[in-house]
């Protein structure tokens, strides 16, 4: 079932063939970039796929709707200010359609509206999962940077931190967190410019902004993102230094105690250390 993507006569014949309705009313010429044309054909194709288990109907459905569904996904990621791949939203949407083989479902009357709602819910669900993960990372960060004089714990935490740095995970987490700390409008403009590579005019039109403000918002967003990333890594370096210092002081104090309690001292004098364990105030937790 291959044919030229711009051959509208071929698309019309294909739609009628897989639906088994040679007299099926379709716009001529059929335009897969027109929402009304896509809705009219896609609703029948989806219904036929569900009722007849027709793989051909699903294939043609994807073929005629992929242009519009990708446009919807790109618009959603910009509007919600999410660092998501629009292709992933589209792929997940069609995957859910393909595995949902329940019979006697109500016929969808507006396929693109249905696609928009489904992909929007998917994107919001991913945002909720991201926020829950952020909360868990914050708890982990507090434990990692909290007061702990146990050398085994400090060594394990240092090794885990170094492993994250070598794999690049720390950097990605910091950038992701700092990006989502920006204002919503700044996130949208950054995504539209840096990810979607849109022009200033297109950004102004999509986000409903004055053309002369796009450049200022973009410059401000880049500067704030860079400042947040630098500040976060500086806090991480300071926290790591404090943790290392605590571990070294604890090792020295234990060595003093062992030497003073060793045989040959006569009376086994007690250590005269101050007993504070070398612990200072806990460092500020940096969410990863």
N, C-alpha and C positions, 0 to 999 in steps of 0.2 A: 504493500500500500504506500508506495513512495511516489511522490509527485513534486513538481516545483512548488516552492513555498508561496510564490506569488500567482499561481495558476488558480484563479477563483472558480473557474468552471470545473476544474478537477476536484476542488474542495466540495463544491455543491454535489457533484456526482457521488463522491465518496460518502458524504453524510447521508444522502438518500439511500445508498446501497447498504451501508451497515445498519441503518434503521429499518430496512425492508419496506420503505415507503417511497416508491418512485415519484409519486405526486406530492411529496412533502413540500409545503410552502416555505421558501427561503428567499431572502433578498438577492436580487441579481443586479449588478455583480456583488458577490459576497465579500465583505471586507473584514478580516480578522482583527483589525484595529478599531472597529466600531463596536462599542459596548452592546448596542441593541442587536446587531447581527450575531455577535458571539452568544449573548444570552438566549436568543431564539433557538440556535442550533444546539448549544451545550446542554440545555435543560432536557431536550429529547434524547441526546446521546447518553447523558448520565442515567436517565430513567431506563433506557434500553439496556445499558450495561448492568444495572442492578437487577432488572427483571429477567434478562436472558443470559446473564453471565457472559456477555459478549466482550472478549478482549479487543476485537476490532473497534467496537464502539468507544472503548476507553482510549485506545491509541489515537483515534481521530479527535476525541475530546481534548486530549493533551495538545495535539497538533494545532487546533484552531484557537485554543485559549491561552497558550503559553506567553504570547506577547502581552496580553492584558494582565494576566496573573503576575508576571514579573514586574510590570509597571506598578501594580497595587503593592507588591512586597517592597519595592524600593521606596514608595511613598510612605509606607508604614514605618520603615526603619528611620526615615528622616523625621517624621512627625513625632515618634516616640523617643527619639534621641538615643537609640540603642545601637551598640556596636555588633550588630548581627549581619550575617550574610543573607541578602534577599533570596539567593538561590536555595539556601537551606529551608527558608520558610515555604517556598513553592514546592520543593521536593517533599517536605513533610506533609503538606496539604494533599498532594496527589497520592502519597503513600497511604494516608488515612482513607481516602476515597476508595483506593483499590482493595484494601482489606475489609472494607465494610460491605459485606455481601448479604445483608438482611433484606428479605423480600417485603413487599407491600409497604414500602416507605412512601410517605407523601412526596409527590413530584415537586422538585425544586423549580420555582418560577423565575428566580433571578440568580443565575449561577454566579455571576461576578460579585453580587452582594453577599452570597453565601461564602464565596472564596475570601472576600475581605473580612468578614466576621470570623471565619475559622483561623485565618493567618494572624489576625489581630489578637485573638484569644491565645494563640500559641506564643506570640511575641510577649504578651503580658505575663504568661505563665513562666517563660524563661526569665523575665525580669524579676518575678517573685523568687524564683530559685536562686538567682544571682544575689539578691538581698539577703536571703537566708544563709547563703554561703559566706557573704561578707560578715554576718553576725558571728558565724562559727570561726572565721579567720580572726575576728577581733578578740574572741575569747582565747583562741590559741596564742595570739600575740601577747595578751596580758600574762599568760602563763610563762611564755618564753622570756619576757622581759621583767618578770616579777623578781622579788627578793628570794634568792635561793643560793645558799652557800655550799650546797652539796656538789663536790667536784665532778662526780659521775654524771650528774644532771647537766652541769655546765658543759662538759666535754661533749655529751651527746647532742646538746642543743647547738653547739658550735659546729659540729660535723654536719648536722642537718641543714644549718644555715648555709654552710659552704657548698653543700651539694645543690641546694636550690640556686645559688648564685651561678655555679658552673653550668647548670642546665638552662639558665636564662629564665626560670620560672619567676624568681623574685622580681626581675625587671618587668615582666608582663603583668604580674599582679599589681605592682605599684602604678604602672601606666593606666591599667584598667580602673583602679580605684580613683586615681586623680582625675581621670576623664569624667567619671560619673559624679565627681564633686563639683564640676563646673555647672553653671546655670543652664537650664534646659535650652534656652535659645542659643547659647554658645555651643552646646553639644550638637544641635541640629546643623548649625552653620559649618562646624568642623567636619561632620560626616558628609555633608553635601559637597564640600570643597575637596577634602583630602581623600575620601573613599569613593564617592560617586564622580569626582572630577567635573563637577558642574561649573558653568561660568557664573559670574556675579549676577548676570541678568536672570539666569535660570533659578539661582538660589533665591533671589528677591521675589520671583514669581511663585515658586513652590512654597516658600515660608511666609509669603505676604509681608515682606519687609521693604522699606524704601531702599532703592538701589544704592544710594550714597551711604547707607549704614552698614552694608554687608562687609565692606573692607575693614571698617573700624571694629565691628564685632569679631571678625576673623582674627585681626591682629591682637585684640585683647584676649581672645580665647587661647591663642597660641602662647602668649606671654604668661597667662595664668597657669596653663598646663605645665609649661617648663618650670615655673617657680615652684609649683606643688611637687613636681617630681624631684627637683633638686632638694627641697626641704625634707621630703620624706626619706631620701637616701642619706641625708645628713643625720637625721634622727636615728636611722638604723645603724650608721657607723658609730655614733655616740653611745647608743645602747649596747652595741657589741663590745666597745672598749670598756664600758663599765662592768659588763658581765665578765670579761677576761680579767680585769683588775680584781674583782671579787674572788675569782678562782685562785689567782696567784697569792693574794693575802691569806686566804684560808690554808693553802699549802704551807706557807712559811710558818704560820702559827702552830700547825700540827707538828711540824719538824722541831720547833722549839720545845714543845711539850715532851716529845719523845726523848730528846737529848737530855733534858733536865731530869726525867724520870728514869734514866738508864742506870744500871748497877755501877757502883764505884763512887757515887756521889755522897755516900755516907748515910745521910738521913732521908734520901729520896724526896728532896724538896719539891714542893708544888711549883707549877709554872706561875710566873708573875705577870702573865699577859693580862690585858685589860678585859678579855673574854667577850668582846663585842662581836666576834666572828667575822670582823672585817666587812660588815654589810652596811652599805649606805642606803639612801633613799632609792626606792625602785624607779627605774627609768620609765619614761612615758611610752605607752604601748602604741605601736604603729600598725594599723590595720593592713593586712596584706591582701 
